[in-house]
Structure formats: C-alpha cells, structure tokens
C-alpha cells in the first residue's frame, strides 16, 4: 500500500500583521491621490501688521472662514485654481476687498491693511454683553454688522459694549447652525449670551456667514507688506 501524501498547512498570518499589511497597502494607494489633490489646490496666507488686522474676520467668495490670525496650519485656506474674492471685515473699519487669481500649487501671500471707517457717536451710557459660546472662533454680528469673534468678548474685563435698547445678536460658523437671540439691556446693565453651537450637515444658509459673491471695486491685485 502506498502511504498517503501529507499536505502541510500554510502558515497563518496573525490578524494584527494582516491588518497592518492591508493598512499599508491602502495608504500607498491613497497617498498619491491626496498628494495630487494638494498639488492642484492653491493656498492663501493672510498677514496683518497690528491686532486690528489679526482679529479681523475673513470671507472668501462670500463665506466666512475665520479670523485672520488663526488661518494657518490645520485652518489654512486652500482654494481651487481660479479667481476668488477676499473680504476682510473689522468693527469700525472699512471692508478690505481684493480679487486674487490662484494657480495650481501656488502659495499666495495677502497683506491686509484696515482703514478706519466712519462710525457713529458712542452713547455716553452703554450696556455690556458677555458672550460665552463654543466654538470661540465663531463670528459675532450685532444688528447685522460683524463686530468680531467670540473669544474677544469673553473673560475678565472683556465684553461687547452696545447702546441700551433692543439688539439682534447672531453667532455663526461654517459647519454649524447659526445662533440668533434678542437682547434688550437697560443702561449700565450687563447681560450674558451663552450657548454651544450645534453642528450641521452642510454650510450655513445665513447670508452673513455664507453670502453671495460680491466683486470688489476697484480690486487691488496685491497689497505690499507694511514698512
């Protein structure tokens, strides 16, 4: 009789090793696509000389993206090639507006210089509004006007001064539902607005946060760095 041939079982690859190999292969396949995407996108770096510029709100093509100082690192502004409209706003200052043409893989530096705008006379007696909201980078609007971001109006000795009477306060950020409330402080009264913004599936439909593209006139091509 012939002895039956024995078949050796194939060595099993441990699950941890198998998972590691699969992740490595997936990373190698995905990385070129991500790299190619980064090569297509252009970047805008915003620079400002003073605190006024650094705390100003930035809109790109009508959408609020954050305040100037924070737009770097994980929050840097990446844009598809083509023409884009930049608007920078600050309470008490004229809007800074510019058209920029972005090329694939280009890093464009935009120097922002804010100019004082006409302002009304501040009343002799005011009220103070404390804003305690998360995320603290959200934009704050009073009666439809941008006045800053949340972090500027919370903490000891920091608050938003308004004239006594009724005001509409909106707080918004892309990716979150816009919060809106009414306040009616009397003279010298301190009021507090406190909430946590609720995440939303899409961009905000509030025109203050995600408005229409407004072309500047006349649009400077680039602002030189301050001397």
QUIVENHU-V955171 format. One line per field, one symbol per residue. phi: phi as a letter, one per 20 degrees, with the letter a starting at -180 (. if undefined). psi: psi as a letter, one per 40 degrees, with the letter a starting at -180 (. if undefined). A space follows every 10 residues. Layout:
BEGIN
phi->???
psi->???
END
This chain:
BEGIN
phi->.efffedfff feeggfffff fffffffffe ggffffffff fdcddecbed fgffdfeddc lndfdpegfe ebmfdfedcf gpecddcccb fncffecbec dddgmedded edcedgdfcf ffffdcddde ddcdffefed cdlndfcqdg gfccofmcae ecfgpebddc cbbgncffec bdccfegmed ccdcadfefc fcffefffec effdffbeef fadfffe
psi->ihhhhhhhih hhhidddddd dddddddddd dddddddddd iiihhhiidi ddddeiihhh fehheaidde gibeeihhii iahihhhhii heiihhiihi hhiheihhhh hhhihhihii hhidhiihhh hgihieeiih hhfehheaid defiihehih hiiiahihhi hihheihhhh ihigiiheih ihhhihihii daiiehdddg aihhhihihi dihiii.
END
